[in-house]
Amino acid sequence: MNPLNSKFKRRGFMGVVGGSCAVISTVAFGQHQKQPSDGGRPSMPPGGRGASTKKKKAAEGKINQLTTDVLVVGGGMAGVFAAVKAHDRGAKVLLVDKGAVGKSGQTPFARGIFRFDEKDGMAKAEYLKKTAEAAEYMNNPIYTELVLDQSATVVDELESWGFFKEATYAKAMNHPLKERNIPVIERCMLTHLLEEGGRVAGAAGLFIDQNESIAIHAKSVILCTGASGFKPTGWQIGSLTSDGDAMAYRIGAEITGKEWVDGHGMTNFGLEGLPKTTGSNTEEIRGMLGVEQNIAVEKSGPSSGGMMGPPPRGRGGSGGDRRGPPPGGDKMAGGHGGGPGGPPGGGSGGGKGGPGGGHGGPPMGTSGGGVSAGMSQHKAEGLFPQDDKCSSNIPGLYGAGDALGSMQTGGIYTQVGGSLAGSAAQGALAGKTAAEYAKGSTLAKVTEAALTQVNADIYAPYLRDSGFSSQWVTQTLQGVMIPNFILYVKSEERLQAALTYIEYLRDHQVPLLKADDLHELRLCHETANMVLNAEMKLRASLMRKESRGSHYREDYPERNDNDWLCWIKIRQAANGNMELLKHSIKAG
């Protein structure tokens, strides 16, 4: 049920401990949790008394219904590879993007793509060992190995599409879709995942430019919806809306990685340049954008501009973000203090497929060297993979790219260009897996009554004659979440204070969001998703009582393998409560 049109219980923590997973109970934070006076969330009317005839017709009008074998949500690197490989396995495929293929989200800002080749001088076993060390053993070696095995293949395929010939990606990424006649729907926001009989049955949402909704009945769904970071102001993208995580969470999917944060700087040069490949012979395997980067602002203040996010880097900085001590401080206990692989300063030259960075400059793929390493803590959050095939815990639902919490390099960034290569490799794998699943499945069509309820949820803010604007709620949300002393330099009292604000937005303002047009209607759904994402991030950050990777708790500054060599999973229980669970990682 969408929170924009429902009365639903307050999310809390279930006090259950059993098996290999420990559920954190309400008791752990009981002294901080404010209980609603009526025992639940405020009642929310389905619409306003003064809604216009035009609006009512839109809400009660046509629901476009389509069927497909595999629905791919998102048209970035992962989404395109997922659609192509699912089609090539014989599935009927439909790709839906909220914007446009190759143009939306973070896709246009990525420039480096990693291509691994043992001939470049590093054996796969050594690469895996160094990645685990740099990631402080938070990485999932299954997905680390996937990018090593498949990066050359996906880079070669991208080259055949013309990917390395233009600075913009739309032409190259549309090429294989048009070549295969894979249908694409653009400017369509999917807001709900449909389920039937305990498995995914498709998705529903709204067209951004016309007063019609859409329901897509599918045997399997692949979420390629990108990352979910709250970003400091200054980047091209102020924040990410976390649509995929929100849709999946609301049907019971497990989400992971919400304690890890984006530590990239706030300046991005070189968008006019062509994408390039990076190789293991020229790039260090090192922990970037981690604990020490996060506390630099606390130790020395912002390096320029007074921005309250992680310190920006300009053109002439050193190569990448080092895991060394903060300015004027000692190395963090439990941290490595430096990259485990490669000499200081990076190298010159490049991997196969394109040139690398110049002598003495930042490694290719960092914002200091003219191309962007990326805009999120890549592959660290999203759907929790249940196996080595990008599967979620919901049958038929898969994730790929930054929408899959694959922990390819743990809660930190270790390989310039690795994220784009990982997105392509995971997209290809998820496409093949979803196509095979669809072959053995029948279409579970959702009832008309269920679709009518979903449609009411979608249009609820549009029919409301009074309420809160999404822009106001979003600005309040960002004011709480973006300051460096909330998600970058964390402490229990500040996290809990921020959570109090977010709970208020969740309980009293999200249910009363109001839209005057279709653009604002989309914003209302995005705002609801961002509020949910904020709650997940704060609760996960409160739960992990240690410092590791990009997660820094000043009240728990040590790395603690005894208690926290684990991933944190989040899910919604049947009663609407939010559960946080530990998932143990095998040592070594």
N, C-alpha and C positions, 0 to 999 in steps of 0.2 A: 504494500500500500504506500502510495506517495504521500510524504508528510505535508504537501501543499493542500491536501483535501481530505484530512482524516483526523480523528481523535485517537491518539495512540499513546501508549504508556511511556513513561520516562525510562530512558535507557540507563541501566546501572550495571553492576557486576554480579554474576552469580557466584555464590560461595560453594563451589564444587571442586574437589580435588580427586583425581582418580587416574589410573593408568599411567601413561608416560607424559600426560599433559596436566599441568597444574593451572587451574582456573583461579584467577585473582578475584577474590570476593569483595563485596561491598564493605566488609569490615575493614579491609586494608586502608580504605580512604573514607571510612564512615564518618570520621570527625569533620570531614570537609563537605560531604554531600548534603545539599539542601533538599529537603523533601517537599514536594508540592502539597499545598494545603488540602487539595481535594483528592490526593492520591493518584492523579493522572495528569495528562496534558490538557491544556485549555481546549474547550470545544471550538470547532472551526466550522462555520457555515459553508456549504458547498458553493455558494455564489452570492452575489449581491442583489438587493431588491431593485436597483435601478439599472441593471444591465440592459444595453440597447438591443433592439431587435436583430441588428446585424451580428452582434456578439453571440446572441442566443442561437442564431442560425448556424454560426460557425461551430459552436459547441455541440449542437444537436445534429450537425450535418453529416456529410459523407465521410466514412472511414474507408480509405483506400486499403484493400486487402490483397496481399501478394503471397506467393508461396515459393520456396526455394529449398534446396538441400542444405547449403551452407551460407549463412549470413555473416559477412565480415563487416564489423563496425569500426570505421576509421580508415583513411586513405593515405597514411604515411608509409614509411619503409616497411614496417611489419605487415600492414594491411594489404599492400600491393602484393608482396610475396605470398601471403596467405591466400589471397584470391587466386593468384596464378597457379599455385601448386594444388589447391583444391580442385580447380577446373581441370588441370592436367591429370588428376586422378579420376576423372569422370563425373564429378559432382556438378550439379547446377548451382551456380554461385551468384550472389548479389552483394555488391559492396555499397555501403551507405556512409557518407561523410557529412559532418555538420557544416563544413566549409567546402573545400575543393581538394581533389586529389593532388598531393605534392605541394600544396600551398598552405595548409592549415597547421595550427598548433606549433610545435617546435621544429617540425620538419624543415622549413626553409633556412633555419639557422645552423644546421649541422653541416660540417664541411670535411672532417676527416673520417675515413673508414679504414679499419684495420684489416690487413691481409696477412695471415700467418703462413709461414713456410719454414720448415726445419732447415732448409738449405741456407737460410739467412743466418744460421749460427746458433740457434737455441733449440734444443730438443723439447718435445712436447712435455715430457715428464718434468723437466726443469722449469718450464714455463708454469705448469700447474703448481709446482712447489712454491715458486716465488710469488705467484698470485695469492695463494693461501696465506703466506706470511704477510704480504702487504695488506691483505683484507682482514688480518687478525682473526682468521679462521671462520669468518662469517659467510664466506662464499659457498655456493653450492657447486661442487666440482663437476657435476653432470652438465650444467649449463655453461661452465667455464670451458669444458672440453668441447661442447657443441660448437662454440664460436671458433675454436682452433681447427676443428675438423671441417667446418663448412665455410669459413670466411673466404677462402680462395674461390670456391664455387660461386658464391653469391656476388663477389666482386667481378668475376668474369661475366656473369649474367648481366649485371648492371652495365658493364662496358658494352655488351651487345645491344642494350637498349639506348645507348647514347648518353648515359648518365654523366660521364666525365667530360662531355663536350660543351655543357652550358652551366652557367652559374645558378640558374633556376631549375627546379626539378620536375615541374608539371609535365612537360613534353615527354621526358624520358620515362616517367612513372606511369603515364597514361598509355605509352606505347604497347606494353604487353597486354593491357586490358582491352584496348581496341583491336589488337591483333587476334585476340581470342573471342571477341564479341561478348565480353563479360559486362553485364549491365551495371551501371553506376548511378546512384541517386545522390546528388549533392545538395547542399543547403537544406538538410533535413536532420533535425535533432531527435535522436532516439532517447526517450526518457524512462522507459520501462522495459525490463526483460520479462517475457511471458514464460510461464511455467505450467506444466500439466503433468499430474502423476509423479511429481518429484523430479522431473527433468525439464531442461530448458525447452521451450516450444517456439521461440522467436523473440520479437521485440516490437515495441510500439512507440510512436512519438508524433512529432508535428513537423510540417513543412514551415520553413521560416518565411517564405514569400507568398503563401497562399493559405486561405482559411480552410484547410483540410488536414486531417490527421491520417496516420498510416499505421497499419498492423501487418507485420511480416511474419508469416508462419514458416518456421524453419526446423529442420531436423537437428541442426547444430549451429552454434553461434561462436564466433571468434571475436573477442574484444581486443582491438588494436587501438585503443583510445588514448594512449600516451600516458605520461607521468602525472603526478598530482602534487607538485611542490607548491609551497607558499614562497614566493620569490620577493627579494628586495626590490623596491622601486628602482627604475633605471634600465632594466632589461627591456627588450622589445615586448616581452610578455610579462605583465605585472603579476599574474597568478594563473594557475591552471585549475580547471573546474572539476576535475575528478569525476566526470560523468560515468565512466566505466566502472570504477570502484563502487560508486554509489548504487548503480543499478544492480550490480552483482550482490552487494551486501544485502540489499533489501529482499532478495530471494534466498538468502541463506548461505551465500558463498563465503569462503574464508579469505580474508584480506591480510596481507603482511607488510612489514617494513615501514610502518608509519613513524617510527622514531627517528629514522635517518633523514637528513636535511640536505638541501642544495647549498653548496658552498661556493659556487661559481661567482666570479666577479661581476661587475655591473657594466662593463663595456665590451662591445663585440665589434671587432674590425674584420674586414676582409669578406663581407658578404658578396662583394662583386666578383670574388675569385672563384675559380673552378674547384670542385671537390677533388680531393687528393687521397691517395691511400697512404697508410702508415704500416711499417713492418716491425717485427720483433728485433731486428738487428739495429734499429735506430732509436727505438723508444724504450725508455726505462719502464720497468714494472715497479710501480711505487704507489704508496698511498697518497692520493691527492684529495684535496677538499675535505680534510678530516678534522680531527679534534683541534690540532694546533692552529689551523686556519680559523676555526670558529672562535677561539679565545683571543685572537690577535687584537680584535677591536677592544675587548675588555682590558687588555694589557696596555695598549698604546693609543686607543681611540681610532676613529675612522681615518684612513690614509688620505682621503680627499672628499670634499663635497658634503661632509657631515651626514652622509646617508647612514641609516640605522640597520644596515645589513652587513654581510661580510665585506671586508675591504676590497675595493676594486683593484684591477690591475690594468696598467696601460700597455702601450706598444713595446716599451723597452724593458719590461721586467725579466726576471730570471725564468728559466724553463719550468713552468708548471708550479703547482702548489706543493711545497715540500712538507714532509712529515717531520720537520725539525722543531726545535723549541720555539716558543713565541718570543717576540722581541723582548729582551730583558728578563726572560724567564728560563726556568729549567725544563728539560724534556719531561713530558708527562710520563708518570709511572705506567708501565704496561704498554706504552707505545714504542714504535721502532725507532723514531727519531730521524729516520732517513730511508731512502728507497733501498730495498733489498737487491735490486738489480740495476746494472748499468752505472756508468760514471756520472758524477755530478755535472749538471749543465746540459745533459742530453747529448745527442749526436747529430751529425749531418747526414745528408743523403736521404734515401727513401726506400720503402719497400717496393715490391713489384706493383706496377700499375700507375705509378705517379711519383713525382719528386717529393722530397721531404723538406724540412725547414733549412734555413741557412746556417752557416757556421756561427756558433756563439749565441744564437737566439733561442727563443722558446721552441719546444718541440711542436711539430705540426699538429694542429688540432686544439691548441690552447688559445685563449683570447689574446694573449700577449703576442702571439706569433702571426696574427692575421687571419686565423680561422678558429672557429669555436669548438671547444671540447664538448659543449652541450649545455643544456639549461636545466638539468635535473640531476638528482643522485641516481644515475642510470641503473635500471634493472633491480632496484632495491625495494620497490614497493609495488603493490598491485595484487592480483589474484595469487593465492598461495598454490604453487604447483604440487599436485598430488603424486606425480610420477615424472618420468623423463620425456614426456610427450606433450607438455604444456596443458595438461588437464586440470580443471578445477575439481572441487568436491561435488559440484552439480553435474550430473550426467549430461553430456552434450555441450557443455560450456567450456571454452578454452580461452587462453590469453596468450599474447605474444608482444614482444617489444617492451616498451616501458610500462605497459599495462599488466605485465606478468611480473610478479615478485620473484623472479628467478634467482636473485642473489648471484648473478653472473660473476660479479667481483665483490660481493659482500656489501656492507653499508658504506662503501667508499668507492672512489674511482681509481682504477689502477692502470688502465691502458688507453692512451689517446686513440680515438677512432674505434675502440672496441664496442661502443654502444650502438653505433649505426650498423656495424657488422653483425652484432648480436640480434638486433631487431630483424634484420633480413633473415638470418639463420633460424630464429625462433618463428618468424612468420611462415617460412617455408615448411618447417616441421609441423606447426599447428594446422596449416592448410591440409597437409597430407593426412594428419591424424583425424581431423574433423570430417574429411571426405570419406575415410574408411568407416568412421562411426556412422555417418549418414547412410552408407550402403546397407548396413545391418539394422536400420531403424525405420519405423513408420512415422508419418507426420502426425503429431499430436495436436490437432487443431483446437484452439481455445474457444470456449463457448461465446456466443453473442452477448450473454449477460456479463461475462467477465470483461469483454472488450468495451461494453458500454460503461462499466465502472472505471476502466482505465482511461477512457475518453473524458469522463467527468473529472478525473484527477488531473489530466493534462490541462484542461481548460479552466479549472477552478479559479486561478488568479485573474484570468481574463474576464470572468463574469462578476468579479467582486467590485462593488461600487465604492468601497473604502478599505483602507489598509496601508501597508508600508511599501514604499518603492524598493525595488531590488537594488538600485544603485546606493541608496542610503544604507541598507543592511550590509551590502558588500563592503562599502567603505568603513563601516564600523568593524566588520569582521577583519579586514586587512589591518586596520589600526591596532587591533588586538594581537594579531598573529605575526606580522612582519617584523616588528622591532627585534634587534639582534639579541636582546636579553630575554626573549621568550623561547624561540626554537633553536637559537644558536648557542647561547650561553644559558643553560637551563638550571633551574632550582625548583624544589618542590613548591615553595610558597608562591613563586611567580607563575609556574605552570597551573597550580590550583586556582590562582586568581584569574588567570586567563580562561580557564575552563568554566568558571562561574559566569563570565560574560557570554561564552559560547552557549552554555546551557540556557541562558536567558534568551538569546537569539533563537535557539532551537525551539524553545517552548512557547514563546510569546510573539515572535515576529515572523518566522518562517511560515507558520500556519495562516498568516494574514497578509502574505505578499500579494500585491495588486499589480496588474498589467493593463495598460491602456491600448496596446497594440501588440502585434505578433512578435516584434523585436523584444519588447519588454516581457512578453510571455516566456520567450527563451531565456531571458536573463533571470526570471524568477526560478526556473528549474535549475539553472546553473548555480544560483545563490544557495538554494537548498542543498545542492550537492557539496558546495564548498564548506558550508556550515558542518555538514556531516564529516567531511574530511578533516576539518579543524578539530572536531571532537576526538576522532580517531588518533590524530597526531599527538594531541595533548595527553590522552590516556596512555598511549604507548610510551611516550616520553616519561610520564610519571612512573610507569611500571618498571622500565629498565633502569635499575639503580646501580649504574656503573658509567664509565666513559669509555667509548670504543668507536673507531671509525669516525663518522660524521656526527655522532651523538655525544655531546659533552654535558655532563652534570657537574656543576661546580661543587655541589654538596656530596657527590660521589665521584671524585676525580680519578679513581683508580680503575683499571680494567680488572674484572672479576670473573675468571673462567669457571670457578667452582659453581657460581649461581647463575651466570648469564651467558654461558656458551650455548646459546639457543636462539631461535627465531621467535618472534612474537606474532601470533595469529589473532585476528579479530573477526568475530562473527556476530550475527544477530540471532538471538534465541527465539523460540516460538512465542514467548511472551513479550517480545520487543526489546528486551534488555541487551546491552552490549557486553559481550564476553571477551576477555583477553586470556589467551592461553600460551604457555610455553611449548615450543617444539624443539626437543633436544637435538644438538648437533654432535656427531661422533667426533671425539677428540683425535687430532692428528690427521 
